């Protein structure tokens, strides 16, 4: 049975165009049924421009409001018929297997927490970002902004959630020793870092995970580790710096190749290699960031997302649902908590 994904049609900077084009691509390539959530008249007007949509399992679900990038998080209370809330409500009620939005990240996270609730054992959900590494396979960093202030126990839960997600999506499920988990710090030694990372290190090294210890910023892309754990402040800074460097590399390379006729000829001869290079650095290939720890599937992608990003976000949401990741997270976290002490029953004298 095909997955059903609710897609916020009003989330991106150029909505609803990228959302509708991405829905068409996802439905055509992956057989996903997509529910476009937004003001019916506006979404239908754009959808009607695409003849291919009529032959695909794409429907419109009306929502009279939407949350803008300028709205504060408090807007989720005022706009109770927003496309975000309606889409997430469909996930909660079982009408959709997952929800995707390119809208206001803070509002999306807050709405997901309110509407879906947290997986048992999760104190704070975490936003995870997937990115390329030098050897080829992807790596994942979490948290990248859901929680600015964290405790060591939060980081412990992030490590478990990240390992479960990475194992399910990017590696063989039963492979040993499993995805390599590292703690982002300022040095590899156990004693390095601030009070939070030193305390978290002691918790992580006792987990039944393939914990490789502290890793530094340069290790994010060298393939040394698969899952990198950080608090949301540090993780978000690392992610934004990485995105800036990637844009710099692409722009500088493009300008350099256009500098002389000789370089232009060389670029033409190496077009396939440059296409592959560009694709490896393209964040739209990774399908957005999952919000791990909520009772449902919620994928958040860039406001600047194009059709390819939306297509892949829908794909990731469908895969997340099919692989039962939330159930695995709940079981793994439950195994870390001590079993409740049974009350002793008084024996008759």
C-alpha contacts under 8 A as a table, 3 or more apart, distances in Angstrom:
res1	aa1	res2	aa2	distance
2	X	31	X	6.36
2	X	32	X	5.59
2	X	33	X	6.59
3	X	31	X	7.93
3	X	32	X	5.32
3	X	33	X	6.14
3	X	96	X	7.76
3	X	97	X	6.28
3	X	318	X	5.78
3	X	322	X	7.99
4	X	32	X	6.14
4	X	33	X	4.75
4	X	34	X	5.87
4	X	35	X	7.28
4	X	95	X	7.66
4	X	96	X	4.96
4	X	97	X	5.35
4	X	98	X	7.07
4	X	318	X	7.49
5	X	32	X	7.19
5	X	33	X	6.33
5	X	34	X	5.05
5	X	35	X	6.12
5	X	96	X	5.41
5	X	97	X	5.64
5	X	98	X	4.97
5	X	99	X	5.77
5	X	100	X	7.42
5	X	314	X	6.68
5	X	317	X	7.14
5	X	318	X	6.88
6	X	34	X	5.95
6	X	35	X	4.63
6	X	36	X	6.17
6	X	37	X	6.69
6	X	87	X	5.54
6	X	88	X	7.81
6	X	90	X	7.49
6	X	91	X	7.74
6	X	96	X	6.02
6	X	97	X	7.76
6	X	98	X	6.18
6	X	99	X	4.76
6	X	100	X	6.41
7	X	19	X	7.39
7	X	23	X	7.95
7	X	34	X	6.73
7	X	35	X	5.89
7	X	36	X	5.06
7	X	37	X	5.93
7	X	87	X	6.99
7	X	99	X	5.80
7	X	100	X	4.88
7	X	101	X	6.20
7	X	314	X	7.69
8	X	11	X	5.71
8	X	19	X	7.57
8	X	36	X	6.19
8	X	37	X	5.06
8	X	38	X	6.69
8	X	83	X	5.73
8	X	84	X	6.17
8	X	87	X	6.74
8	X	99	X	7.55
8	X	100	X	6.13
8	X	101	X	4.99
8	X	102	X	7.37
8	X	103	X	7.80
9	X	12	X	7.88
9	X	15	X	6.39
9	X	16	X	5.17
9	X	19	X	5.53
9	X	20	X	7.13
9	X	36	X	5.42
9	X	37	X	5.30
9	X	38	X	5.46
9	X	43	X	7.16
9	X	83	X	7.39
9	X	101	X	7.78
10	X	15	X	5.03
10	X	16	X	5.46
10	X	19	X	7.86
10	X	37	X	7.62
10	X	38	X	6.08
10	X	66	X	6.44
10	X	83	X	6.99
10	X	103	X	7.33
11	X	15	X	6.16
11	X	16	X	7.64
11	X	66	X	7.77
11	X	67	X	7.63
11	X	68	X	7.49
11	X	101	X	5.69
11	X	102	X	4.63
11	X	103	X	3.73
11	X	104	X	7.20
11	X	303	X	6.85
12	X	15	X	4.98
12	X	16	X	7.29
12	X	18	X	7.48
12	X	19	X	7.63
12	X	101	X	7.70
12	X	102	X	4.83
12	X	103	X	5.49
12	X	302	X	7.34
12	X	303	X	4.39
12	X	304	X	6.12
12	X	305	X	6.52
13	X	303	X	5.32
13	X	304	X	5.70
13	X	305	X	7.87
14	X	17	X	6.24
14	X	18	X	6.77
14	X	304	X	7.60
15	X	18	X	6.20
15	X	19	X	6.53
16	X	19	X	5.36
16	X	20	X	6.14
16	X	43	X	6.46
16	X	46	X	7.16
17	X	20	X	5.39
17	X	21	X	6.20
17	X	46	X	6.77
18	X	21	X	5.15
18	X	22	X	5.85
18	X	305	X	7.09
18	X	306	X	5.17
18	X	307	X	4.57
18	X	310	X	6.94
19	X	22	X	5.09
19	X	23	X	6.00
19	X	306	X	7.82
19	X	307	X	6.40
19	X	310	X	6.02
20	X	23	X	4.98
20	X	24	X	6.25
20	X	36	X	7.61
20	X	46	X	7.57
20	X	47	X	6.44
20	X	307	X	7.72
21	X	24	X	5.20
21	X	25	X	6.37
21	X	307	X	5.31
22	X	25	X	5.09
22	X	26	X	6.05
22	X	306	X	7.59
22	X	307	X	4.16
22	X	308	X	6.03
22	X	309	X	7.26
22	X	310	X	4.76
22	X	311	X	4.32
23	X	26	X	5.13
23	X	27	X	5.94
23	X	34	X	6.26
23	X	58	X	7.42
23	X	307	X	7.94
23	X	310	X	7.07
23	X	311	X	6.05
23	X	314	X	7.59
24	X	27	X	5.24
24	X	28	X	6.02
24	X	52	X	7.57
24	X	53	X	6.19
24	X	56	X	7.38
24	X	58	X	7.61
24	X	311	X	7.93
25	X	28	X	5.18
25	X	29	X	5.97
25	X	307	X	7.78
25	X	308	X	7.88
25	X	311	X	5.89
26	X	29	X	5.27
26	X	30	X	5.51
26	X	31	X	7.04
26	X	32	X	6.37
26	X	311	X	4.77
26	X	312	X	7.24
26	X	314	X	6.55
26	X	315	X	6.70
27	X	30	X	5.55
27	X	31	X	4.75
27	X	32	X	4.64
27	X	33	X	6.12
27	X	34	X	6.84
27	X	56	X	6.58
27	X	57	X	6.84
27	X	58	X	7.47
28	X	31	X	5.77
28	X	32	X	7.69
28	X	56	X	7.04
30	X	315	X	7.18
32	X	57	X	7.45
32	X	315	X	7.96
32	X	318	X	7.62
33	X	57	X	5.00
33	X	58	X	5.89
34	X	57	X	6.58
34	X	58	X	4.91
34	X	59	X	6.46
35	X	58	X	5.95
35	X	59	X	4.94
35	X	60	X	5.63
35	X	61	X	6.32
36	X	43	X	7.72
36	X	58	X	7.25
36	X	59	X	6.03
36	X	60	X	4.73
36	X	61	X	5.90
37	X	60	X	6.00
37	X	61	X	4.76
37	X	62	X	5.91
37	X	63	X	6.18
37	X	83	X	5.44
37	X	84	X	7.99
37	X	86	X	7.32
37	X	87	X	6.34
38	X	42	X	7.87
38	X	43	X	6.53
38	X	60	X	7.44
38	X	61	X	6.46
38	X	62	X	5.23
38	X	63	X	4.57
38	X	64	X	6.68
38	X	65	X	7.28
38	X	66	X	7.24
38	X	82	X	7.74
38	X	83	X	5.22
39	X	42	X	5.67
39	X	43	X	6.14
39	X	61	X	7.99
39	X	62	X	5.26
39	X	63	X	5.14
39	X	64	X	5.22
39	X	65	X	7.07
40	X	43	X	5.26
40	X	44	X	5.80
40	X	60	X	6.48
40	X	61	X	6.92
40	X	62	X	5.02
40	X	63	X	7.26
41	X	44	X	5.22
41	X	45	X	6.13
42	X	45	X	5.27
42	X	46	X	6.67
43	X	46	X	5.41
43	X	47	X	6.07
43	X	60	X	7.39
44	X	47	X	4.85
44	X	48	X	5.88
44	X	60	X	7.42
45	X	48	X	5.41
45	X	49	X	6.98
46	X	49	X	5.49
46	X	50	X	7.60
47	X	50	X	5.69
47	X	53	X	7.03
48	X	51	X	6.66
48	X	53	X	7.72
50	X	53	X	5.70
50	X	54	X	7.84
51	X	54	X	5.89
51	X	55	X	7.95
52	X	55	X	5.81
52	X	56	X	6.98
53	X	56	X	5.15
53	X	57	X	7.79
53	X	58	X	6.75
54	X	58	X	7.84
63	X	66	X	7.56
63	X	81	X	5.71
63	X	82	X	5.83
63	X	83	X	5.26
63	X	86	X	6.63
64	X	81	X	5.93
64	X	82	X	6.45
64	X	83	X	7.54
65	X	79	X	6.47
65	X	80	X	7.97
65	X	81	X	5.57
65	X	82	X	4.26
65	X	83	X	6.29
66	X	79	X	7.35
66	X	81	X	7.67
66	X	82	X	4.39
66	X	83	X	5.24
66	X	84	X	7.07
67	X	71	X	6.28
67	X	75	X	7.10
67	X	76	X	7.55
67	X	79	X	7.45
67	X	82	X	6.37
67	X	83	X	7.55
67	X	84	X	7.46
67	X	103	X	7.33
67	X	104	X	7.03
67	X	107	X	7.67
68	X	71	X	5.28
68	X	103	X	7.07
68	X	104	X	6.48
69	X	103	X	6.70
69	X	104	X	4.97
71	X	74	X	7.83
71	X	75	X	6.10
71	X	104	X	7.87
72	X	75	X	5.65
72	X	107	X	7.30
73	X	76	X	6.08
73	X	106	X	6.20
73	X	107	X	4.86
73	X	110	X	7.06
74	X	77	X	5.83
74	X	78	X	7.19
74	X	107	X	7.96
75	X	78	X	5.08
75	X	79	X	5.84
75	X	107	X	7.68
76	X	79	X	5.34
76	X	80	X	6.47
76	X	82	X	7.75
76	X	85	X	7.70
76	X	107	X	6.56
76	X	110	X	7.78
76	X	111	X	6.42
77	X	80	X	6.05
79	X	82	X	5.41
80	X	85	X	6.56
81	X	85	X	6.41
81	X	86	X	6.18
82	X	85	X	5.31
82	X	86	X	6.13
83	X	86	X	5.19
83	X	87	X	5.95
84	X	87	X	5.29
84	X	88	X	6.15
84	X	101	X	7.38
84	X	108	X	6.76
84	X	111	X	7.30
85	X	88	X	5.22
85	X	89	X	5.92
85	X	111	X	6.46
85	X	112	X	7.96
85	X	115	X	7.30
86	X	89	X	5.07
86	X	90	X	6.36
87	X	90	X	5.21
87	X	91	X	6.70
87	X	99	X	6.22
88	X	91	X	5.05
88	X	92	X	6.34
88	X	98	X	7.87
88	X	99	X	6.14
88	X	111	X	7.86
88	X	112	X	6.62
88	X	115	X	6.57
88	X	116	X	7.13
88	X	298	X	7.85
89	X	92	X	4.99
89	X	93	X	6.12
89	X	115	X	6.34
89	X	116	X	7.57
90	X	93	X	5.13
90	X	94	X	6.09
90	X	95	X	4.91
90	X	96	X	5.50
91	X	94	X	5.17
91	X	95	X	5.85
91	X	96	X	4.70
91	X	97	X	5.84
91	X	98	X	5.79
91	X	99	X	6.81
91	X	116	X	7.89
91	X	296	X	6.53
91	X	297	X	7.53
92	X	95	X	7.69
92	X	115	X	7.16
92	X	116	X	5.83
92	X	295	X	7.90
92	X	296	X	6.87
93	X	96	X	7.78
94	X	97	X	6.79
96	X	99	X	7.42
97	X	296	X	7.68
97	X	297	X	6.92
97	X	317	X	7.75
97	X	318	X	6.95
97	X	321	X	6.07
98	X	296	X	6.67
98	X	297	X	4.51
98	X	298	X	6.00
98	X	299	X	7.88
98	X	317	X	5.57
98	X	318	X	6.73
98	X	321	X	6.78
99	X	297	X	6.05
99	X	298	X	4.90
99	X	299	X	6.25
99	X	317	X	6.93
100	X	298	X	5.93
100	X	299	X	4.78
100	X	300	X	6.01
100	X	301	X	7.65
100	X	313	X	6.63
100	X	314	X	6.54
100	X	317	X	7.15
101	X	108	X	7.57
101	X	298	X	7.99
101	X	299	X	6.49
101	X	300	X	5.19
101	X	301	X	6.24
102	X	105	X	7.70
102	X	300	X	5.79
102	X	301	X	4.66
102	X	302	X	5.26
102	X	303	X	4.84
102	X	304	X	7.75
102	X	305	X	6.86
103	X	107	X	7.96
103	X	108	X	7.00
103	X	300	X	7.58
103	X	301	X	7.63
103	X	302	X	7.51
103	X	303	X	5.79
104	X	107	X	5.38
104	X	108	X	6.06
104	X	303	X	7.52
105	X	108	X	5.04
105	X	109	X	6.18
105	X	300	X	6.86
106	X	109	X	5.30
106	X	110	X	6.16
106	X	146	X	7.56
107	X	110	X	5.11
107	X	111	X	5.91
108	X	111	X	5.18
108	X	112	X	6.05
108	X	300	X	7.47
109	X	112	X	5.17
109	X	113	X	6.25
109	X	146	X	7.08
109	X	291	X	7.38
110	X	113	X	5.20
110	X	114	X	6.32
111	X	114	X	5.12
111	X	115	X	5.90
112	X	115	X	5.24
112	X	116	X	5.39
112	X	117	X	6.99
112	X	294	X	7.06
112	X	298	X	7.27
113	X	116	X	5.61
113	X	117	X	4.83
113	X	118	X	6.46
113	X	125	X	7.93
113	X	294	X	6.47
114	X	117	X	5.66
116	X	294	X	6.18
116	X	295	X	5.36
116	X	296	X	6.35
117	X	294	X	5.67
117	X	295	X	5.75
118	X	122	X	6.16
118	X	123	X	7.46
118	X	124	X	7.55
118	X	125	X	7.03
118	X	293	X	5.72
118	X	294	X	4.27
118	X	295	X	5.43
119	X	122	X	5.59
119	X	293	X	5.29
119	X	294	X	5.26
119	X	295	X	5.07
119	X	326	X	7.19
119	X	329	X	7.95
119	X	330	X	6.36
120	X	330	X	6.07
121	X	330	X	6.61
121	X	333	X	5.82
121	X	334	X	6.52
122	X	125	X	6.61
122	X	157	X	6.74
122	X	293	X	5.92
122	X	333	X	7.80
123	X	154	X	6.89
124	X	147	X	7.54
124	X	154	X	6.80
124	X	293	X	7.05
125	X	146	X	7.16
125	X	291	X	6.46
125	X	292	X	5.44
125	X	293	X	4.41
125	X	294	X	6.13
126	X	142	X	6.41
126	X	143	X	5.04
126	X	144	X	7.49
126	X	145	X	7.69
126	X	146	X	5.59
126	X	147	X	7.08
126	X	158	X	6.63
126	X	232	X	7.96
126	X	291	X	5.66
126	X	292	X	5.25
126	X	293	X	6.61
127	X	142	X	5.91
127	X	143	X	5.07
127	X	144	X	5.55
127	X	145	X	6.42
127	X	146	X	5.65
127	X	289	X	6.24
127	X	290	X	5.94
127	X	291	X	4.58
127	X	292	X	6.18
128	X	140	X	6.57
128	X	141	X	5.62
128	X	142	X	4.44
128	X	143	X	5.66
128	X	144	X	6.09
128	X	162	X	7.62
128	X	289	X	5.23
128	X	290	X	5.67
128	X	291	X	6.53
128	X	292	X	7.17
129	X	140	X	5.54
129	X	141	X	5.30
129	X	142	X	6.48
129	X	143	X	8.00
129	X	144	X	6.78
129	X	239	X	7.92
129	X	288	X	7.15
129	X	289	X	4.97
129	X	290	X	7.44
130	X	138	X	6.47
130	X	139	X	5.73
130	X	140	X	4.45
130	X	141	X	6.56
130	X	286	X	6.41
130	X	288	X	7.78
130	X	289	X	7.01
131	X	138	X	5.52
131	X	139	X	5.62
131	X	140	X	6.35
131	X	283	X	7.06
131	X	286	X	7.14
132	X	136	X	6.49
132	X	137	X	6.40
132	X	138	X	4.59
132	X	139	X	6.27
132	X	221	X	6.71
132	X	280	X	6.50
132	X	281	X	6.85
133	X	136	X	5.37
133	X	137	X	6.04
133	X	138	X	5.78
133	X	139	X	6.57
133	X	220	X	7.39
133	X	221	X	4.28
133	X	222	X	5.58
133	X	223	X	5.39
134	X	137	X	7.94
134	X	221	X	5.91
134	X	222	X	5.22
134	X	223	X	6.21
135	X	222	X	6.96
135	X	223	X	5.93
136	X	223	X	7.88
137	X	223	X	7.53
138	X	170	X	7.56
138	X	226	X	7.29
139	X	220	X	7.45
139	X	221	X	7.63
139	X	223	X	7.39
139	X	225	X	7.11
139	X	226	X	4.60
139	X	227	X	5.97
139	X	228	X	7.77
140	X	162	X	7.55
140	X	166	X	7.49
140	X	226	X	6.16
140	X	227	X	4.89
140	X	228	X	6.10
141	X	144	X	6.83
141	X	227	X	5.97
141	X	228	X	4.70
141	X	229	X	6.06
141	X	230	X	7.41
141	X	235	X	6.97
142	X	158	X	6.82
142	X	162	X	7.14
142	X	227	X	7.79
142	X	228	X	6.39
142	X	229	X	5.27
142	X	230	X	5.93
142	X	231	X	7.46
142	X	232	X	7.29
142	X	235	X	6.45
143	X	146	X	6.44
143	X	147	X	7.07
143	X	158	X	7.20
143	X	229	X	6.72
143	X	230	X	5.74
143	X	231	X	5.61
143	X	232	X	4.65
143	X	235	X	5.68
143	X	236	X	7.44
144	X	147	X	7.99
144	X	230	X	7.78
144	X	231	X	7.45
144	X	232	X	4.84
144	X	233	X	7.11
144	X	234	X	7.53
144	X	235	X	4.34
144	X	236	X	4.21
144	X	237	X	7.85
144	X	239	X	6.83
145	X	148	X	6.29
145	X	231	X	7.92
145	X	232	X	4.20
145	X	233	X	6.09
145	X	235	X	6.64
145	X	236	X	5.10
146	X	232	X	5.81
147	X	150	X	6.38
147	X	231	X	6.76
147	X	232	X	4.70
147	X	233	X	7.12
148	X	231	X	6.48
148	X	232	X	4.57
148	X	233	X	4.59
149	X	231	X	6.78
149	X	232	X	6.95
149	X	233	X	7.12
150	X	154	X	5.91
150	X	155	X	7.13
150	X	231	X	5.77
150	X	232	X	7.48
151	X	154	X	5.11
151	X	155	X	6.62
151	X	196	X	6.71
152	X	155	X	5.13
152	X	156	X	6.25
152	X	196	X	5.86
152	X	197	X	7.17
152	X	199	X	5.97
152	X	200	X	4.47
152	X	203	X	7.53
153	X	156	X	4.91
153	X	157	X	6.35
153	X	200	X	7.06
153	X	203	X	7.71
154	X	157	X	5.18
154	X	158	X	6.20
155	X	158	X	4.86
155	X	159	X	6.16
155	X	200	X	6.45
155	X	229	X	6.65
155	X	230	X	6.77
155	X	231	X	6.86
156	X	159	X	5.23
156	X	160	X	6.60
156	X	200	X	6.63
156	X	203	X	6.46
156	X	204	X	5.96
157	X	160	X	5.18
157	X	161	X	6.18
157	X	333	X	7.30
158	X	161	X	5.13
158	X	162	X	5.86
158	X	229	X	6.65
159	X	162	X	5.19
159	X	163	X	6.05
159	X	181	X	7.05
159	X	204	X	7.56
159	X	227	X	7.57
159	X	228	X	7.89
159	X	229	X	6.06
160	X	163	X	5.23
160	X	164	X	6.21
160	X	209	X	7.86
160	X	329	X	7.12
160	X	332	X	7.14
160	X	333	X	7.16
161	X	164	X	5.23
161	X	165	X	6.14
161	X	292	X	6.66
161	X	293	X	7.25
161	X	329	X	5.74
162	X	165	X	5.16
162	X	166	X	5.98
162	X	227	X	6.27
162	X	292	X	7.91
163	X	166	X	5.22
163	X	167	X	5.98
163	X	179	X	6.34
163	X	181	X	7.07
163	X	209	X	7.79
163	X	227	X	6.52
164	X	167	X	5.26
164	X	168	X	6.19
164	X	325	X	6.91
164	X	328	X	6.82
164	X	329	X	6.31
165	X	168	X	5.22
165	X	169	X	6.06
165	X	325	X	6.30
166	X	169	X	5.23
166	X	170	X	5.34
166	X	171	X	6.67
166	X	179	X	7.08
166	X	226	X	7.72
166	X	227	X	7.33
167	X	170	X	5.75
167	X	171	X	4.87
167	X	172	X	6.34
167	X	173	X	5.38
167	X	178	X	7.18
167	X	179	X	6.42
168	X	171	X	6.44
168	X	172	X	7.23
168	X	173	X	5.73
168	X	323	X	6.74
168	X	325	X	6.99
169	X	319	X	7.71
169	X	320	X	7.59
171	X	175	X	7.61
171	X	179	X	7.49
172	X	175	X	5.26
174	X	178	X	7.58
175	X	178	X	5.58
177	X	209	X	7.97
177	X	210	X	6.04
178	X	209	X	7.32
178	X	210	X	6.01
179	X	209	X	7.99
179	X	210	X	6.35
179	X	225	X	7.74
179	X	226	X	5.74
179	X	227	X	7.01
180	X	209	X	7.87
180	X	210	X	5.17
180	X	211	X	5.96
180	X	212	X	6.25
180	X	224	X	7.98
180	X	225	X	5.11
180	X	226	X	5.09
180	X	227	X	6.23
181	X	209	X	7.30
181	X	210	X	5.98
181	X	211	X	4.72
181	X	212	X	5.91
181	X	213	X	7.54
181	X	225	X	6.11
181	X	226	X	6.06
181	X	227	X	4.70
181	X	228	X	5.98
181	X	229	X	7.48
182	X	211	X	6.00
182	X	212	X	5.50
182	X	213	X	5.32
182	X	214	X	5.54
182	X	215	X	5.71
182	X	225	X	6.27
182	X	226	X	7.74
182	X	227	X	6.18
182	X	228	X	4.92
182	X	229	X	6.20
183	X	197	X	7.45
183	X	201	X	7.19
183	X	213	X	6.13
183	X	214	X	4.64
183	X	215	X	5.73
183	X	228	X	5.75
183	X	229	X	4.89
183	X	230	X	6.43
184	X	197	X	7.93
184	X	214	X	5.86
184	X	215	X	5.06
184	X	216	X	5.65
184	X	217	X	6.95
184	X	228	X	6.25
184	X	229	X	5.90
184	X	230	X	5.59
185	X	188	X	7.30
185	X	192	X	7.10
185	X	193	X	5.43
185	X	197	X	6.80
185	X	214	X	5.90
185	X	215	X	5.96
185	X	216	X	5.50
185	X	217	X	7.62
186	X	192	X	6.41
186	X	193	X	5.55
186	X	215	X	7.65
186	X	216	X	5.70
186	X	217	X	7.73
187	X	192	X	5.42
187	X	193	X	6.84
187	X	214	X	6.66
187	X	215	X	6.75
187	X	216	X	6.02
188	X	192	X	6.90
188	X	213	X	6.98
188	X	214	X	4.69
188	X	215	X	5.61
188	X	216	X	6.89
189	X	192	X	5.44
189	X	214	X	6.75
190	X	198	X	6.98
190	X	201	X	7.09
190	X	213	X	7.28
190	X	214	X	6.87
191	X	198	X	6.38
192	X	198	X	6.94
193	X	196	X	7.75
193	X	197	X	5.67
193	X	198	X	6.10
194	X	197	X	5.52
194	X	198	X	6.20
195	X	198	X	5.25
195	X	199	X	6.14
196	X	199	X	5.32
196	X	200	X	6.05
197	X	200	X	4.92
197	X	201	X	5.92
198	X	201	X	5.15
198	X	202	X	6.79
199	X	202	X	5.48
199	X	203	X	6.81
200	X	203	X	5.12
200	X	204	X	6.08
201	X	204	X	5.16
201	X	205	X	6.10
201	X	213	X	7.20
201	X	214	X	7.65
202	X	205	X	5.53
202	X	206	X	6.81
203	X	206	X	5.55
203	X	207	X	6.82
204	X	207	X	5.24
204	X	209	X	7.99
204	X	211	X	6.86
205	X	209	X	7.98
205	X	211	X	6.14
205	X	213	X	7.37
207	X	211	X	7.81
212	X	225	X	7.74
215	X	219	X	6.12
215	X	228	X	7.89
216	X	219	X	5.44
216	X	220	X	7.45
217	X	220	X	5.80
217	X	238	X	7.59
218	X	221	X	6.68
218	X	222	X	7.16
219	X	222	X	5.26
219	X	223	X	7.03
219	X	224	X	6.14
219	X	225	X	7.18
220	X	223	X	7.13
220	X	224	X	7.69
220	X	225	X	7.28
220	X	228	X	7.41
221	X	224	X	7.86
222	X	225	X	7.93
223	X	226	X	6.97
225	X	228	X	6.96
229	X	235	X	7.99
230	X	234	X	6.30
230	X	235	X	5.47
231	X	234	X	5.70
231	X	235	X	5.95
232	X	235	X	5.00
232	X	236	X	5.81
233	X	236	X	5.40
233	X	237	X	6.37
234	X	237	X	5.22
234	X	238	X	6.15
235	X	238	X	5.12
235	X	239	X	6.12
236	X	239	X	5.05
236	X	240	X	6.13
237	X	240	X	5.27
237	X	241	X	6.12
238	X	241	X	5.29
238	X	242	X	6.14
239	X	242	X	5.08
239	X	243	X	6.25
240	X	243	X	5.09
240	X	244	X	6.21
241	X	244	X	5.07
241	X	245	X	6.21
242	X	245	X	5.14
242	X	246	X	6.17
243	X	246	X	5.11
243	X	247	X	6.27
244	X	247	X	5.19
244	X	248	X	6.21
245	X	248	X	4.95
245	X	249	X	6.17
246	X	249	X	5.18
246	X	250	X	6.28
246	X	281	X	6.70
247	X	250	X	5.20
247	X	251	X	6.08
248	X	251	X	5.19
248	X	252	X	5.86
249	X	252	X	5.24
249	X	253	X	5.93
250	X	253	X	5.31
250	X	254	X	6.12
250	X	278	X	7.35
251	X	254	X	5.15
251	X	255	X	6.17
252	X	255	X	5.21
252	X	256	X	6.00
253	X	256	X	5.07
253	X	257	X	6.13
254	X	257	X	5.32
254	X	258	X	6.50
255	X	258	X	5.25
255	X	259	X	6.38
256	X	259	X	5.21
256	X	263	X	7.82
257	X	260	X	7.18
257	X	263	X	5.17
257	X	264	X	5.66
257	X	267	X	6.36
258	X	261	X	7.36
258	X	263	X	6.49
258	X	264	X	5.52
259	X	263	X	6.79
259	X	264	X	7.53
260	X	263	X	5.28
260	X	264	X	6.29
261	X	264	X	4.99
261	X	265	X	6.24
262	X	265	X	5.22
262	X	266	X	6.25
263	X	266	X	4.88
263	X	267	X	6.01
264	X	267	X	4.98
264	X	268	X	6.28
265	X	268	X	5.14
265	X	269	X	6.33
266	X	269	X	5.11
266	X	270	X	6.21
267	X	270	X	5.05
267	X	271	X	5.80
267	X	274	X	7.75
268	X	271	X	5.06
270	X	273	X	5.41
270	X	274	X	6.37
271	X	274	X	5.16
271	X	275	X	6.08
272	X	275	X	5.02
272	X	276	X	6.25
273	X	276	X	5.18
273	X	277	X	6.20
274	X	277	X	4.86
274	X	278	X	6.08
275	X	278	X	5.17
275	X	279	X	6.18
276	X	279	X	5.07
276	X	280	X	6.27
277	X	280	X	5.29
277	X	281	X	6.64
278	X	281	X	5.35
278	X	282	X	6.13
279	X	282	X	4.96
279	X	285	X	7.40
282	X	285	X	5.94
282	X	286	X	8.00
283	X	286	X	5.69
283	X	287	X	7.59
283	X	288	X	7.90
283	X	309	X	7.70
284	X	287	X	5.91
284	X	288	X	7.34
284	X	305	X	7.10
284	X	306	X	7.56
284	X	308	X	6.08
284	X	309	X	4.11
284	X	310	X	7.83
284	X	312	X	7.16
285	X	308	X	7.13
285	X	309	X	6.33
285	X	312	X	6.35
286	X	309	X	7.54
286	X	312	X	6.54
286	X	313	X	7.46
287	X	301	X	7.06
287	X	309	X	5.64
287	X	310	X	6.93
287	X	311	X	7.40
287	X	312	X	4.24
287	X	313	X	3.75
287	X	314	X	7.29
287	X	315	X	7.25
287	X	316	X	5.98
288	X	299	X	6.08
288	X	300	X	5.47
288	X	301	X	4.16
288	X	302	X	7.10
288	X	309	X	7.27
288	X	312	X	7.66
288	X	313	X	5.43
288	X	316	X	7.96
289	X	299	X	5.51
289	X	300	X	5.16
289	X	301	X	6.01
290	X	297	X	7.50
290	X	298	X	5.93
290	X	299	X	4.44
290	X	300	X	6.25
291	X	294	X	6.86
291	X	297	X	7.47
291	X	298	X	5.65
291	X	299	X	6.17
291	X	300	X	7.27
292	X	326	X	7.99
293	X	326	X	7.21
293	X	329	X	7.75
294	X	297	X	7.33
294	X	298	X	7.91
294	X	326	X	7.92
295	X	326	X	6.95
296	X	326	X	7.36
297	X	317	X	6.38
297	X	320	X	6.91
297	X	321	X	6.55
298	X	317	X	7.14
299	X	313	X	6.66
299	X	316	X	7.82
299	X	317	X	6.37
300	X	313	X	7.93
301	X	305	X	6.86
301	X	309	X	7.60
301	X	310	X	7.78
301	X	313	X	7.16
302	X	305	X	5.11
305	X	308	X	7.74
305	X	309	X	5.46
305	X	310	X	6.61
306	X	309	X	5.35
306	X	310	X	6.42
307	X	310	X	5.12
307	X	311	X	6.08
308	X	311	X	5.07
308	X	312	X	6.24
309	X	312	X	5.26
309	X	313	X	6.07
310	X	313	X	5.00
310	X	314	X	6.25
311	X	314	X	5.31
311	X	315	X	6.35
312	X	315	X	4.82
312	X	316	X	6.12
313	X	316	X	5.12
313	X	317	X	6.20
314	X	317	X	5.13
314	X	318	X	6.28
315	X	318	X	5.21
315	X	319	X	6.26
316	X	319	X	5.08
316	X	320	X	5.96
317	X	320	X	5.11
317	X	321	X	6.33
318	X	321	X	5.32
318	X	322	X	6.30
319	X	322	X	5.14
319	X	323	X	6.18
320	X	323	X	5.55
320	X	324	X	6.78
320	X	325	X	6.29
321	X	324	X	5.67
321	X	325	X	7.04
324	X	327	X	5.56
324	X	328	X	6.59
325	X	328	X	5.12
325	X	329	X	6.22
326	X	329	X	5.02
326	X	330	X	6.20
327	X	330	X	5.17
327	X	331	X	6.29
328	X	331	X	5.16
328	X	332	X	6.13
329	X	332	X	5.20
329	X	333	X	6.11
330	X	333	X	5.31
330	X	334	X	6.04
331	X	334	X	5.10
331	X	335	X	6.31
332	X	335	X	5.24
332	X	336	X	6.82
333	X	336	X	5.24
333	X	337	X	6.82
334	X	337	X	5.38
335	X	338	X	7.54
